[in-house]
Structures are given as structure tokens and as C-alpha cells.
Amino acid sequence: MGVRKISLYVKRKILHFTDFWSDIKNIEDILLKPERTNVLAWMVILAELILNVFIINTVSYTEIDWNAYMQEVEGFLKGDFNYTNLKGDTGPLVYPAGFVYIFAAFYYLTGHGQNIQMAQYIFMAIYIINLALVFRVYAKAKKVPPYMLLFMSVTSYRVHSIFVLRLFNDPMAVCLFFVSLNLFLDNRWSLGSLFYSLAVSVKMNILLFAPALLLAYLATQGILGTVRQLSICALVQIVLALPFLLTDPVSYIKNSFNFGRVFYHKWTVNWRFIPEETFVDKYFHIGLLVLHLCVLLLFVKYWWRCLTSYAKLRKTGISVSSQLLILPLFCANFIGMAFSRSLHYQFYVWYFYTLPYLVWTTPFSAKIKSLERCRECYAPSRHWPDFTMPLGSAYPVEGKLPLNQIGLKR
């Protein structure tokens, strides 16, 4: 009888160990297998809901641009449609019309911009929606191991700060872009073009995706379809800008799409190692533009091959074919940022969510890829002493160009 009890006890322990090992294997699959991305994505989003509420209620808000945004849209709400007159504490309004309408809504939702905590919860909602959209793109691509979702969310202090502690407009533009990308991946091109144009109407940095998107239109829609999609993009811009165009078209176009605008050297985190007199020189600006175009041309042939293959494979229902659309778009944006004369810290979100994908498209080992992502998440910030700047945030984008783009070309 005693032997039988011992035997049953040993069997139970073996079964428990087997179940435990199975659970461990499941955890390993959830963390490492791209096809299990959705499982971890939902866990992370749930954790982010709790984390963002905690941040809003325990970490101090820092005023940078929010009051200026509210002052700029206040003039519009009072009936002034002349962009020359729409100003805030930080200067004139320099964003397209979509920004004005969206932040005018925020103006009312936050009691004329005075209820900062309400604004923070609005931006928390934008953050969660954006995160869900980003995760959906990664789940469709099945390219990046799910554990990288943690580096794209809960571990990044900077991104949480940009969204819920600083209330910049960049997150809104990025969120609208990811809406459009999801629609493109779902083969809903016209609606995707509408949301892409809406994103551009908030901040024109979204145009950095445009070279690859134009090729995507040509590869998937043909010439007539491309004309249709471009017409949708243009129509959105015209309709949104109409009150301002009818009042003073020159002022609107000059202020909202000013490609020659020069930022202060002291605030930039791109090309900061360049002396200020060179940084503000127009020839440096022209040189960067020429280099930008040259690098784009180097990639066009590769992107076209990807996108024409995508146009054929998407009809077969092969889910991983989405990789062929995502890569050119993310790559075009990254190249554009590398050759942007000035980038501020809030511009970090322009490429933050695309980097894991770009890094995992290179032939480098998983260890190097993970190390690069850690370095990106935890590189020194402006709050560190000035002597750290050349080692960290002084070259956050142009410093990555050789590693990422050479790897992509390989």
C-alpha cells in the first residue's frame, strides 16, 4: 500500500512538472515566436492602461507647447482664419489645418485648455490606440519577436513623457499614420489615403513616408489608381484648408508647409555636433536635401522589387507578404529623418515604432539587434550633463544610418 502511494505521488509530481514545463514552453513561444505576437500585445496594452494612469497621477506634467497650441486655436475659434494672426507663446502657428481642428476639439474638451489632467487622459487614449495599431502591424508582418513589444511600450520613459507628460502634437500625427498603414495592409487604399492625408494635415513630417508610398500606389493601384489616391490626398488638404486659403492662401501655405524653416541649434538632437554657423547655413540645408534624394534613389530599385512582389502576393492571402509593404515605408521615413537638419526630442516618436522592424530586417544577429534597441530606449537624454551629448543624443538618427541602412541594403 505504501509503495502504491509513493508511486501515485511520483506520477502526480511528474505530471505537475510536465504541465509546468509546458507552461514555460508556452511563455517562451509567446515571447519569441512572431506568430504569437497578438497574445503578448493584449497583455502589454492592459499593462499600459494601468501604467499610464499611474504616470498621470504620480509624475508631474511639464508645460512646453500645450499652452501655445491652445492660444493658436483660440484665435481660430474666435473667427480669425488668417494664419499670420494665429500665434502662441512659442511663435506663429506652423502646422497645417488638421492640427487646428483637432486641437480646437481638445480646447473645448479640456475647458479652454485649462484642465491639464483631462488633456493627459485624452493623450493616454491616443497612446493606447496608437500602440494597438502598431502591434497590429507587427502581428501582420510576423517578422519581429514579440518580446520587442516590451521595448516599444512599458520600458520607454521618453515616449510616455512625449504622450502624457508633454502633450505634443507629434503623437496625433503618428497615430493617424498608423491608422492609414493598417488600412493599406487591409487593402483599403482609398480610406488609407484619406487618413494618411489627415496625418499630414496635423504635421508635415508624415510626408517622409511619401516616396515609398508613391511607389506603393504605382505597384498596387496602377497609374490611374495612383492618380485617384493622390487626388484623395490633395482633396483632403484642400477641404481642411479652405477657410484659411480663402482668407490668405500665401500665409497658410508659407506657415503650415515651410520646408525651409530653421530651428535653433541649441534644441536640436540631430547633427548637433555640427558648429552652429554651419548648421544654420542654407548650403548645409541644400547639401542634406541632395544627400536625402541620392540615398532615396539608391533604395528605389529595391523598394520597387518589394512592392511589385507585394502586389502579386497579397492576392494569395499570404500574411507575411505585408512585410514587403511595411519595409519600404519605414525605411523611407528613417532616411528622411537621418537627413533632417533639426530634430527635437518629441520627434523621437516619428521613428520610434519603426526601428524594431528595421533592425530585424538586417542580417545582424539577434543579440546585436536587441542591443541596438536597448541603446535606443536607454540612450542619454538632454537631462544628462552636457558632456554626454556627443556620446548619446547628439546623433540619434544620423548615427544609426550606417548600421541600419547598410544592413538593409545587404
N, C-alpha and C positions, 0 to 999 in steps of 0.2 A: 504494500500500500504506500509506504514511504517512498519507494523507488518511483511509483506511478506519479505521485505528487511532484516529485523532483522533475520528472520527465515533462509533465504538463507545464510546470513553471519555466523550464528551459525553453519549451516551444513558444510560450507566450512572449518571453524575452526576445527570442529570435524574431517573432512576428513584429514586435514593437520596434526592434532595431531595423527590420526591413522597411516598415512604414516610415520610420524616421529618415532612413537613407533615401527613400522615395521622395519625401518632402524636401530633403536637401537638394536632390536632383532637380525637383520642380523649381526651387528657388534659383538654382544655377541656370536653368533654362530661361526663367523669367528675366534674369539679369543679362544673359549672354546671347540668347537667340533672337535675332531681329523679328522673326515671325511672332514672337510673344510680346512685342512692344506695347500692344494695347493694354495688356494686363498691368504692367508697371505704370503705364501712362495714367490710368484711373487712380491708382494708389497715390501717385505724385500729385495729381490735381486735388485729391482730397486733402493731402498733407498741406498743399499750398493754400487752400482755403483757411485752414487753421493758422498757418504761419503768417499770412498777410494780415489777418485780424490782429494777431499778436503784435506784429510790427507797427501797425497803425496806432495801436493803443499804448505802446511802450516806447517807441522811438520818436524823437522829436522831428517834426516837419521842418524843412528848410525852405524858406522863400527864395526863389531865384527868378522865375519868369511868370509864375501864375498871375500875380497882380497885373503885370504888363499885358498878359493875354486878355484879362478881364477889362482893362482900360481900352484896349484896342477894339474889342467887340462892343463895348458900351457906346462908342461913337456911332457904330453901325446901327445899333438898336435905337438910337435917338434920331435916326433918319439921315445920317451922313454917309453917302456912298462914294465919296471921293477918297481914294487911298492916300492921297497926300495928307489928309487931315486926320487919318486914323493912326493914333500914336499911343505909346505907353511909356512907362518909366525907362525902359531899355532902348527906346527909339521908335522909329516908324514901323508900321505893320509890314512885314516882309513875307507873309505866307499867302498862298492862293485862297480863293473864295471858299472852298470846302472847309478850311480851318475856321473861317468866320462863322459859318452856320453851325458847325458842331460845337464850338466853344461859346457861341451865343446860347445854345441849349444848356450847356453847363452853367452859364451865367445865371440862368433862371433856376436851375435845379439846386444851385448852391447858395441861393439868397443873395444874388448880385455878386457872387464870388467870395462872400464872407464866410460861408460855412466850409471851412477847410476839411473837416473830417468827412463831410458828405462828399466833397471832391475826391478825397482819398479812397473812399469806398467805390466811387464811380471808376476810378483808375484801377482799383483792385479787380473790378468786374472786367475791365478791358484786359488786364493782365491774365486773368484766368481764361477768358475767351481766346486770347492770342495763344496762350500755352496749349490749349486744346487743339487749336488749328495747326500749330507747329507739330505737335505729337501725331496728329492725323497724317500729315505729310510724311513724317518719318515712318509711321506704321505702313503706309502705302509703299514706300520705297524699299523697305526691308533691307537696308544697307548698313545701318549703324546699330551696334549692340545696345539693348535697352538701358543698361546702366548709365549710358551717357546722358539720358534724360535727367538724371540727378544733377549732373554738371550744368545742365541748361535751365535749372529751376532752383531747387531749395538751397543749393550751395553758393549761389551768386548774390552777394550783398549788393553789388553795383546795380544790377538790373532791378532788384526790388526797390532800391533807392530811386532810380530813374522813374519808375512807375508810380509808386505810392508815397514817396517822401519828397519828391521834387515836382511832380505833376507836369512834366514836359509834354509837348505835343508830338514828339517823335513816336512814342508807343502807339498813338492812334493811327498814324500813317502806316506803321509796320503791321499793325493788326489788320487793317483794310487790305494790305498787300497779301497777307496770308489767307484772307478770305478769297481773294482773286485766284491765288495759286491753287487752293483746294478746288475751286470751280473749274479751272483749267484741267486739273487732273481728273475731274469728273466729266470731262468733255462738254462742259457748258461754257463755251468760249465767249459768247456774247455777254452773258451775265458776268463772266470773269473780267472781260474788258471794261464793263461798267464799274466794277469795284476797283479794278486797277487804276482807272482814271480818278475815282474818288480818292484813292490813296495819294495820287499825285496832287490832287487838289488840297490836301492837307499840308504836304511838304514835298518839294520837288525832288528830294533825294531819291524817291522811288523811280525816277527816270533812269537811275543807274542800271536797272534791270532791263531797260528798253532795247538795247542792241540784241540781246538774246531773245527777248520776247518777239521782236520783229521777225527774226529768223524762224521762231516757233510758229508764228502766224503763217508765214510763207510755206513752211514744211507741212503744216496740218490743214490749212484752210485754202491754199492756193492763192493766186493773185487777186481774184475777185473777193474771196473771203477775207483776205488781208485788208483790202480797201474797206470792206464792211466793218471789220473790227477797229481799224484806225478811225473810221467815221464815228463809231460809238464813243471812242475815247475823246475825240475832238468835240463831239456834241455835248458830252457831259461837262467839259471845261467851259464851253460857251454858255450853256444854260446856267451853270452856277455863277459865272462871272458877269452875266448880262446886266444886272443893276449897276455894277461898277464900270463896265465897258461903255454903257450909255452915258455915264456921268463924266468919266475921264479915262479913256482907254489907255493913253500913254502912261499915266500914273499907275494904273493897275498892272500893266504888263511889266513896266520898269521895276516896280517894287516887289511883285509876287514871283517873278521869274528872272531875277537878277543873277545871271551867271558870272558876272564879274565882281561880285561882292567880295570885299576883303575883310576878314576877321582880324581881331587883334592877335598879334604873335604870342602875347603872354598867356592867352587862353587856349591855344591850340595844343593838341596832343599828337598831331601828325606833322612830320617834317620840323619838329621843334628844334632839332639840332642845327637847322639852317639859320645863319645870322638874320636878324630882323630886317636889315636893309635889303638882303636878297629875297627874303620871304615875301615882302610886300611889292617887290619889283614885278612889273607886268610881264617881263620876259620870262621870269621864273614860272608865272602862271601859264604863259603860252607854251613853254617847254613841257610842263606837266600835261597840258592838253594834247600836245603832239605825241608824247610818250603813251598817254592813255589810248589814243587812237591806234598807235602802232601795235601795242600789246593786244588790243581787241582784234586787230587784223590777224595777228598770229593765231588766235583761237577760233576764228570764224570757220575755217575748214573743219576743224574737229567738232565744233558745235553743230555745224550743218549735218555732219555724218550722224551725230547723236539724234538730232531732231527728225531727220528723214527716217531713221530706223524707228524712232518712237511713233511716227505717223503710221508706219506699217504694223508695228507690234501691238499698238493699243487696240486695234480691231480684233486681235486674237484673244483679248481678255487676260493676257499675262500681266499680273500685277506689278512685277518688278520693272516693267517697261517704263514706269513713271520715273525711274532713275535717269532716263535719257532726256527728260524734260527738266527735271529739277537741277541737274548739274550745270547746264549752260546758264540758267537764270542766276543761280547762286554765285557762279564763277564771274559773270559779268558785273554783278554788284560788288564783289570783292575787288576786282580790278579797278573799278571806278573809285572805290574808297581809297585804295592804295595811292592813287594819283590825285586825290582831293588835296588841295593846298592846306585847308584848315579843317580840323575835326575837333569838336568839343566832346566832353565826356558823355553827354546824353546821346551822342551819335553812335555810341557803343552798340545800342540796340539795332542799328541798321544792319549789322552783320553777325551779331552775337549768335543768333539762332541758326545761321547758315554754316558756321565754322565746323561743327562736328561732322556735318555731311561732307564738306570739302576735304577735311583732314582724312576721313575714312575712304575717300576716293583715291587717295595717293597710295603708292605701293609700299610705304613705310610700315614698320612693324607696329603691332597693337600697342606696345609699350611706348614707343615714340609718339604715337597718336594720342594716347591718354596723357602723356607728359605735356604735350603741346596744349591740350585742353585745360589741364591743371594750371599751367603757366598763364593761360589766357584768363582763367577765372580768378586767379590769386596774384596777378602781377601788381606791382606797387601802384598806388593811386596818388592823386595830387596832394592828399593829406600827409603823405610821407615827406621827409625832408627833401629839399631841392636837389641834393647830390644824388638822389636815387633816380631822378628823371631820365638821364641818359641810359640807364640800365633797364628801365621799365616802360612807363607810359609815353616816353618821348617818341617812340616809334612803334605804336601798337599795330599799325596796319602795314606800312611800308616794310617793316622788319619781317613780317610773315610772308611777304610776296615771294621771295626766293624759295622758301621751304614748300609752301603750298602749291604755287603755280608750276614750279619745276616738276614736282611730284605729279601734278595733274597732267602735264604735257607728256610725262612718261607713260 
